[in-house]
Amino acid sequence: MAADRGLPPDGLTGRKASFDVADATVFLLDARGRVESWPAAAGRLLGHSAATAVGRPAAELLAPDDAARVPGLAAECRERGGWSGLLSALRDDGGVTGILVQVARVTDGEGRLHWLVLAAEAPPAHGWEMGREVLERIVTAAPVGMAIVDTDLRCVWANPALEQYGGGPTAERIGRRLGELQPRLDTAALEAQMRRVLQTGEPVTGYEHTGRVAADPYHDRAQTMSFVRLDDPEGRPMGLCYTVVDVTEHYRSRRQMALLDRAGEYIGRTLDVLQTAQDLADVAVPELADFVTVDLLDSVIRGEEPQPGPLSDADTVLLRRAGQQSLRPGVPEAVIEVGGLAGYHAWTPPIRALAGGGSWRAGRLAPGSAAWAEAPNGRHVQFEELGLHTVMVIPIRARGITMGVASFFRSQGDQPFTDDDLRLAEDFVARAAVCMDNARRYTRERESALVLQRSLLPQAVPEQDAVCVASAYRPANELGDVGGDWFDVLALSGARVALVVGDVTGHGIDAVATMGRLRTAVQTLAALDLRPEELLGHLDDVVGRVVREEKSRRARSGALGSSCLYAVYDPVDRRCTMASAGHPVPAVIAPDHTVTFVDLPVGPRLGVGGLPFESHEFEVPEGSVLALYTDGLVSGSPSGPGEPHGEERLRQALAVRAPTLDALCSHVIDALVSVRPQDDVALLLARTRVLDPERRALWDLPADPAIVAEARAAATGQLERWGLDELVFTTELVVSELVTNALRHATEPIQLRLILGRTLICEVADGSSTSPYLRHPRTTDESGRGLFIVSQFADRWGTRYTTTGKVIWTEQALPGRDAAS
């Protein structure tokens, strides 16, 4: 048989069927297209045995779609002498196999026509076959830079697109390494990637790097490179191909978004103006600049509105350095320390930006130009000495207020700031400015609340003989609003003293205002000489009224759930009585420095309602210290693992021997409370005293009218022994009237007591709970003048009730002393 030469391409597809003849199976068709021969290889490829294939039309061995094409293909074969292309064969099991087919016309020795068929399995993704010319046109016209290097990393081929990055035309690249062509890039890192690909055969895609290419030596460019190893037919590496794509704009956009995202994450975490300014500087370095300073007006740091009008009539304007950061450790470029005043001349760009509200940029700082802010010693430092060569100055503006300026410098390299950098800096500073203005406003509100709070807290401890007092108050940090913690020391009748500590629920100026209302209510109720549990009951009613008023105004109540502890100490009998409305129990430091907590029943918080309040009375040794506090003192976390919590930490701190009560108070606060606590903390320490028995006198009086004269005589004698002759006359009148009233209107037992403290105290106790009242008798009345006379001669007088009756008391100022003291 002889085969025709030079088979034409497939006229239907325009493709050439190409396969290795060594992998093909060969079978023969007759002139009518029926199978004449069917070797075993054909059976393995097409899935039919010789018994089922021989004699069948070839079209029956094809999938239906290709079987329908057979008449047309036969006609083409007769016209052109053959055909080649892709077909789908139908296997005996119903499966379909893709095959590459080449058909050639042959004749036998007798001149009869046959068709020789070569069939091979088609590859999974048979596509276009492109010659070298097509491939060269593609890589030559591609906009992506491409090059091939040998195993020594020397260039052997490059496409024209690579010339856009510099390094010379393609002919000059041959035989040279990347470091010779692009000396400003980090070629050591790039060649390390190449060697790894040559060694492992694993391609690297999307490797991003920045640097300066030969075509643009003054600006950083961003590129992505991919590396693929090239192997010979035996699998040995011949070199590698790499591609280069410029992604500078994408890189800049991504860097800008990352910077703004980081600014949103880190700036504004606190409501402290100085910390916000420092955060601005920290975030900008090194992504945007190498050295950043933030200078603010002093009024902004105080939380105030900047003053309108000119910044200063002087030649130098003072700004407060609020934050700065540098790429170099220790911020060596800083002329002014954080917190210091920076003196700027009025003509300098920062002051012009501050006054005009516009940004300013210098691509290159003029040689020999002096730094705008003077050094503390007055020396003018030059920018060259600081290593700075380019600058941007951005005013910090928010809500129409210019609060200061941020200055951005570069010291590394020689790349100047561009207009894109300026726009990024303006966007960056604008975001930070809103946070800074929020911090400024919060500072103003917080300072107002602190001023109100300080004005409502006791400014001085009243003079009294019962206790020696030390107190401490530490407000919450800037993250927490001002709270309603408070304390008070109130002088009571009979030389007694009331110790009060409370905590209003909530924070902010509303809590402070509520605290003032409760403190005033306690002072008013204390003047009635109520027992602690009774006083808290009345205070609970006051809180209930406050809550109802605030609900009627649809305001959130800060009084509901507040706590209070009220204690009364009597230096005469060393007894202390206290009651708690949801407040932590106080501690007692004994004279031997042992610390115990009072076994006090804690009642419900104010305004919550529930069980009535209970009081607890106990004896206090002289020199003991009562420690009253708010819950912020014991709510802090321990300093480390295994450290005690809460009350145990307080117990250890109170047990320390300190030289003074104030020193002990400071020690407890420093040991248990951080410098910037999350909640307000109040601590009140009171060291108890005992009134000298020589300074008090007590007489039991029978219910006999004749005893009035004896009472006057006894009081006169006691005053003479105390050297208070000047008070004899008035005291005789007071004693006479009070004892007479007790005999007329009360019941036994009747007692007369004189106490010499900071005032002269006269008390008459009886067994009646009937309250006397002051009358203004007419001239014709025969009685009712007793308390009126008492009120005229005594500086203060009042009534307090006991479990057995009542006590009417008076106070007279000692000679040479003012009663108010």
Disulfide bonds with the S-S distance in Angstrom:
none
